[in-house]
Amino acid sequence: MGSARYRPESDPSVGIEVTIARVGARGDGIFDPGGAGKAGDRVFVPLTVPGDRVRVRLGPVQAEGRRGQVLAWLARGPDAVEPACHHFGRCGGCTLQHFGDPGYGAWKAEQVAAALERAGFAPDRPVPLVRTAPGGRRRATFSVQRRGGAVLVGFKERLSHRLVDLEQCPVLAPELIALVPVLRRGLAPVLAEGGIAEVAVTRVESGLDLVLVGPDRLGLSARQALAELASAADLSRLSWQPRSGQPPEPVAARRPALVRFGGYPVLVPPGAFLQASAEGEAALTAAVLTGVGAGAMAVADLFAGCGTFSLPLAGVTGRRVLGVDGNGAALAALALAGRGLPGLTIGRRDLGREPMSPQELTGYEAVVFDPPRAGAAAQAEALAASNVPVVVAVSCNPATFARDAHHLRAGGYRLITVLAVDQFLWSAHIELVAVFNR
Ligand SMILES: C[S@@+](CC[C@H](N)C(=O)[O-])C[C@H]1O[C@@H](n2cnc3c(N)ncnc32)[C@H](O)[C@@H]1O
């Protein structure tokens, strides 16, 4: 609870002094008048940590509280640290570089504990957290804009559509940062003045795999410019995807885009999902394999993608693994990679509209599900009504995980283990693996 010097002002432009009590789920410090105060009396102050004493200007009253903009720093909390990047504060990519340990690590783990509590589980010990190192993030989507003849490449500012033209980023793998100046030069002939695009880049084993999402048409000279960019940056592949949503089309395929899951080589399609960092992927895979258990001989991997978990799971002799996903290109890559694995089958399905039913799940000894941020409400309900003994949930969104885990609890599942993986360094996001059984 915050200190008691809070007096709501009738004039919101008048600064007040507050002491930050905690950091909320979106990464803002919170002053909470508590006591008789209503939720709407809370003040959310970006870039602050618990114990910070600040003078803030109050924004308008909103449902959850008011936003406070720091006018003066009066005292810093014990976990306040110098941010690692000079863009921090303006760049919307990071929220928490100013939050040092032990507070930062504890906060990440608490987000997962809070989700479990919302789902009706009461973890009896702190949630363990796997950390990943700076410079490990292998995927990023840069925003690109041509303005005043120059091409800007970076991330959007916090709460804004303006672009931070990136000079450094301690989160990204060095290869991704090194690409930024090459993009500035190489995209100039492709974008008209005022033109915008996104560049999704993934570091794979064979180099960088890039998808330009933007112009709806690509003329011959733009294609030539992109081929030159691919060669200048020594990309493994460069694809173009019109904003209108068609699948990416390779413009320069210089080397196959190769990754390995459980040692099995996978040729990933353009724009394929990969876990954000190799370290994060390793931690998640280890937790999934342990959660499934060596003895489970029939396993379904739902939202399987290109097989991050399916392939290592299917590497166990005698095990049957069904990998299900809605993305045909990802499944084709998984099928090709797993052609030597007799126990692996794949199924294409929209698990939101048509989840695997309790009857279809009968006979599976473990089910892994790793949905996108929106979660897997329908599939979790079907799992809750199934007799599958072990369910392993992987999630990048504690809010939707809480909802899905609530279904599992209502169906009689118990929480066995949980692991938080900080692969979205210094952001308010967190990845988790939770193992349930019945
Ligand atoms: C978070 S990714 C996980 C992929 C994989 N487990 C991994 O770790 O690489 C989510 C996956 O869900 C798939 N997906 C999204 N919506 C879906 C749906 N409605 N039905 C089936 N699959 C879906 C995406 O294609 C993507 O492969």
The ligand as a MOL file (V3000), in Angstrom:
LIG
                    3D

  0  0  0     0  0            999 V3000
M  V30 BEGIN CTAB
M  V30 COUNTS 27 29 0 0 0
M  V30 BEGIN ATOM
M  V30 1 C 2.5950 -19.7990 -29.6640 0
M  V30 2 S 2.6770 -20.6300 -31.2030 0 CHG=1
M  V30 3 C 3.3340 -22.1680 -30.6520 0
M  V30 4 C 3.9060 -23.0390 -31.7010 0
M  V30 5 C 4.7970 -24.1700 -31.2020 0
M  V30 6 N 4.2250 -24.8670 -30.0780 0
M  V30 7 C 6.1890 -23.6650 -30.8560 0
M  V30 8 O 6.5390 -23.6240 -29.6760 0
M  V30 9 O 6.9320 -23.3220 -31.7880 0 CHG=-1
M  V30 10 C 0.9970 -20.8790 -31.4950 0
M  V30 11 C 0.6560 -21.7430 -32.6690 0
M  V30 12 O -0.7750 -21.8210 -32.7130 0
M  V30 13 C -1.1830 -21.8640 -34.0590 0
M  V30 14 N -2.5710 -21.4010 -34.0580 0
M  V30 15 C -3.0490 -20.1510 -33.8630 0
M  V30 16 N -4.3880 -20.1500 -33.8620 0
M  V30 17 C -4.7750 -21.4290 -34.0810 0
M  V30 18 C -6.0290 -22.0720 -34.1740 0
M  V30 19 N -7.1700 -21.3580 -34.0480 0
M  V30 20 N -6.0760 -23.3930 -34.3810 0
M  V30 21 C -4.9350 -24.1010 -34.4890 0
M  V30 22 N -3.7170 -23.5520 -34.4050 0
M  V30 23 C -3.6300 -22.2390 -34.2020 0
M  V30 24 C -0.2150 -20.9820 -34.7990 0
M  V30 25 O -0.1560 -21.3750 -36.1650 0
M  V30 26 C 1.0950 -21.2730 -34.0370 0
M  V30 27 O 1.7990 -22.2990 -34.6660 0
M  V30 END ATOM
M  V30 BEGIN BOND
M  V30 1 1 1 2
M  V30 2 1 2 3
M  V30 3 1 2 10
M  V30 4 1 3 4
M  V30 5 1 4 5
M  V30 6 1 5 6
M  V30 7 1 5 7
M  V30 8 2 7 8
M  V30 9 1 7 9
M  V30 10 1 10 11
M  V30 11 1 11 12
M  V30 12 1 11 26
M  V30 13 1 12 13
M  V30 14 1 13 14
M  V30 15 1 13 24
M  V30 16 1 14 15
M  V30 17 1 14 23
M  V30 18 2 15 16
M  V30 19 1 16 17
M  V30 20 1 17 18
M  V30 21 2 17 23
M  V30 22 1 18 19
M  V30 23 2 18 20
M  V30 24 1 20 21
M  V30 25 2 21 22
M  V30 26 1 22 23
M  V30 27 1 24 25
M  V30 28 1 24 26
M  V30 29 1 26 27
M  V30 END BOND
M  V30 END CTAB
M  END
